[in-house]
Amino acid sequence: MKKLLFVLLMFLFIAAGCNSNADGGASNDDTNAESQNEYPQESIQVIVPYSAGGGTDTFARLAMNPIESELGQSLIIVNKPGASGETGATEIANSEANGYNLGYISLLDFALLPSIKETTYDYDQFEFLASFTESSAVMIAGKDTGFETIEDVINSAKERPGGISVSVSGDGHKYILMQLEQEAGVDLTPVSYSGGGESLNAVLGGHVDVAIISQAFVQQTEEQGLKTLAVANEERVDVIDHVPTFIEGGYNVSAVDSRIMVAPKGIPEEIAAILKESLDRVGESGTLAEPIAEIGDVFAYRSGDELDEFINNAIQRIQEVVEGNESEFQTN
């Protein structure tokens, strides 16, 4: 009897242990699923490939609060400037794809660099999450040139090949200038400066005939008596809607820049979905429209297929324009 009782107890003990192991396995699966659903569980690093205080950095900090409110975690901005954004973009691409390493790119630099040089990143190393802004460059004429329209510049360039000097600051502006040269069949002379402020001072001081600079400078330049000739956008820009496009003047010149939040390729689908849904709520709320206007950009939210098409079209257009002319760009 004692033996039978002992065997019965042992059987019950073993059975209970098996059930415990089975329950434990189910519990672990539940914990893993719950853990992913609770993303994010810690602060998120956001790499900005430019110096603090620049346009992309200013926007990244401006957008922090509404995005943090949606995600329930802090965004930590880390500036990684260098090589026209290549250094930071490479850092983003090579980061662990776990949802805790994100970044911003500036579309023109991001799309242009691999078209004119060997870069340390490729387009397909990124997951494009959302874009919030549009900004364009404008062509501004010096006071003493007498230029009132873009046609005046082209006519003068035809009379004096290479005789019209144009201040530019960066490869994006050279890309706009190259489009205009190809469209109009003229030869213009770029003069490079390290930033928009220096480029502006060059045209103000009469050191160059015209300048290609950010649309954010328009109010300042017009207050000082300079004429804004055209904007490099497919449509007029709301904040400077008195300025015609190059296209209105008969020249297919357009180069829209955008601040885009990205992740390294390969983040889990569930985490990507949480990020995109959160960013959609921020973008579709219009919360950022006014502060973006205050920094001289235009609010324009894109995500999903619309964003992918926007980026692919920009890359395709750039490759068409720069093919065979790569040496004309700064690559250092």
N, C-alpha and C positions, 0 to 999 in steps of 0.2 A: 504493500500500500504506500509506504514511504517512497519507494522507488518510483511508483507511478506518479505520485504527487510531484516528485522532483523533476521528472521528465516533462510533466505538464507545465510546471513553472518555467523551465528552460525554454520550452516552445513559445510560451507567451512573451518571454523576455526578448527572444530573437525576432519574433514578429513585430513587437513594438519598436525594436531598433530599425528594422527595415522600413516601417512606416515613417519613422523619424527622418531617415535619410531621404526618402521620397519627398516628404514635406519640405525638408531643407533645400533640396534642389529647386523646387518650385518657388520657394521664398527668395533664393538667389536670383532667379530669372526675373521675379517681380521687382526686386531691388534694382537690377540693371535697367529695366525698362523705366522705373520711376526716376532713376538717376538721370537718364537721357531726357526725360520729359521735364525735368526740373532745370535744365540748362537755361541760363548760365548760373553756376554755383560760386563763381569767383569773378574778380575784376578781369576786364578784357583789354589786352594791349592793342593799341591802334597806331600803326606806323605811318608817319607822314614823311614822304621823301624829300622834303624841303625844310629850310630853316624856319625857326620860330618867327612869327610876324609876317610871313609871306601870305599870299592869297589862299593857298590850300590849307595852310596851318590855321589861318584866321577862320576859315569856314569850318574846319574840323572841330575847333573849340566852340564855335557858335552852335554847332549841331549837337554837342555833347549832352546837354540837359534833357532835351526831349527823347533822345535815344536811350539814355540811362533810365529815364522814367519808364519807358516801355519794357526794357530788359530787366530792370530791377538790380542792376549791378553797375559799378563804376567803369568808365572808359579811361584808360591811361594813355595819353598822347605821348609818343616817342618820336622825336625828330631824327631822321636819318638822311641829311642832305648830301648831295654830291652827284656829279656827272649828269646834270639836268634831270634828276629824278631816278636815274638808273640804279644808284646805290640802294636807295630805299625800296624800290620796286623789287629788286633782287632779294632783299631781306624778307619782304613779304612772301615772295614765291617760295623761298626755302624754309619758311617757318613751319612748325608742326600744324597740320591741318586738323585741329581739334575744336575750332570755334572760339578759341581764346587768343588767337593771333589774327587780327584784321588789319586793314590799312586803307589809305586813300591814294588814288592816282589822279593826275591831271591828264585828261585824255590826249591833248595834243602832243605833249612830251612822250607819253606812254606809247602812242601809236607811231610817232615819227621816228624815234630813236632806232628801233630795229630795221627801219627802212633805209637808214643812211649809214649804219655801222653794225659791226658785230656786237651784240649786247649779251649781258650775263643773265638775261631772262627771255622767255618766249611768251607770246600772247596766250598760249594754251595752258600756262601754269597758274591761271587765275580763275576764280569764280566771281563773276560780276554780280554784286548784290543790289545796288541802287545808286542812281545819280540824282542830285538835287539841284544842280545849277547849270546855267548856260552863260557863257561870256564870250564876247567877240572883240576883235581888234578893229581899230579905225585908222584911216589915213587922214592926217592933219597937215595942212599947208602952212608954211612960214608966212609971216606978215608981208614981207616984201616980194613975194613971188608973183602975186597977182592971180594965183590959181583960185578959181571959184567952184570948179567942178572937176571930177576925175578926168573928164575929157580934155580939160586944159592941160593936165599933167601929161596925158598920153600924146597930145599934139606937140607939146614941147619936147618930149622924149624922142619923138620921131624926127624933129628938126635937129636935135642935139643928142645923138646916140651916146649913152653913157654919161651924159651931162647932168642928169637929175640925181642928186644925192638923197638917200633915204635912210634915216636913222632907224635901227632895229635893235631889239634886246632879246636875243634868243632865237632858236631855230624855228619856232612857231611863226615868228614874224617873217623870217626868211622864206618860209613855206608860202605865206600869203603873197609876198613879193614875187616869188617864182611863178605862182599861178597867174598874177597880173601880167608878167612879162610874156608868158606863153599865150595868154588870151589876146593880148594887144599887139604882140609881135614887136616889142620894144626891149631896149636894154637899159636897165636902171642900175644905179650904183649903191649897194648897201654899205652903210657905215655902222659897225657893231658897237653897242654899249652894254655895260654889265647889268643894267636894270632900266625899268621904265622911267624912273626919275631922271636919270642921265640922258636918256633918249629925248625926253621932253625938253630938258634944258638945251639940248643941241638945236632943236627947231626953234625954241624961244629966242636963243641967242643968234640965230641966223647962220649957224655953222653947217646946217643941212637945209635942203629945200623943203622936204616933207618928212613926216615921221609916221611909222606904224606903231601904235601904242594901244594899250588897253582902253576899252570903252569907259572905264572908271575915271579916266582923265578928262573926259569931254567937257564937263562943266567947268573945270579949272582952266582948260585951254581957251574955251570960248569967252570966259570972263576976261582973258588977257588979249582978246582980239584975234585969235587964230580961227581959221575956217576948217570945220570938219567936212571932208569931202565925201567919204563913203564908209560904210561899215561892212565887214566881211561876214555877213550872215545871209541866209536865204530869204529872210524877211526882216522888215524894220524891227528894231529893238524898242520895246515899250518905253524904257527909261530915257531913250534918246530918239524918240520917234520922228523927229524933224530931220534926221540924218538918213539920206537914201542909201540903199545897198549898192555894192559894185554891180550886182546883177541888173538893177534898174538902169545903170549906166551902160549896159550892154556887155559886161564882162563877168563870166561865170567864176567868181572868186568867193569862196566861203571857207571858213575855218572856225567852227564853233568848239570852244573848250568846255570842259565839264569836270566837276569834282565827283569822283565815283568811288563808293566804298566797295572794297574787294576782300576776298579771302583767298588763301592758297588753295589750289585745286585739291579736291579729295576730302573736304570736310563731310562728315556723316549727313545723309539726306535729312534726317530728323532735325539736326541742328541748323542746317541751311534753311529749312522750312521755317523754323522759329525766328531766325534772323530776318528772313525776307518778310514774314508776316508783321514783325515788329517795325521794320523800316517802312513797309507799306502804310501802316497806321500813322506813322510820323509824316510821311510824304503826302498822303491823301488828306491829312488834317489841315494842311496849309499853314501850320504853325511857323514854319521857317521862312515864309514868303517875305514878310516885312524886314526881318533882320538881314536876309540875303540882299534885298534891295538896298539896304543901308551901306553895304560894303561894295556896292557898284555892280553886283551880278544880277542875273535874272533867275527867279525860282522856276525850275522846270523839272518835275519829278518823273523818272523813268525806272522801270524794273522789268524783270522777266524777258519775254521775247522782244518787247519794244526796246529795251536797253541793249540787248545783244545785237539787234539790227542796227541801232544807232552807232555802236562801236564798230561793227563790221563795215558799215558804209564809210566811216571816217578812215579806217585802215586802208580800204580799197582805193579811196580817192587819193590819199597820201602816196600810196605806192605808184599810182598812175602818174602823178605830178613829178615825183622826185627821181623816177627811174632814169638812170644815165646822168643825173646831176648831183649825185651824192657828195662829190668833192666840194660843192659850193656851201655846204653846211659846216658849222662849228661842231667838232666831235670831241673836243678836249674838255 
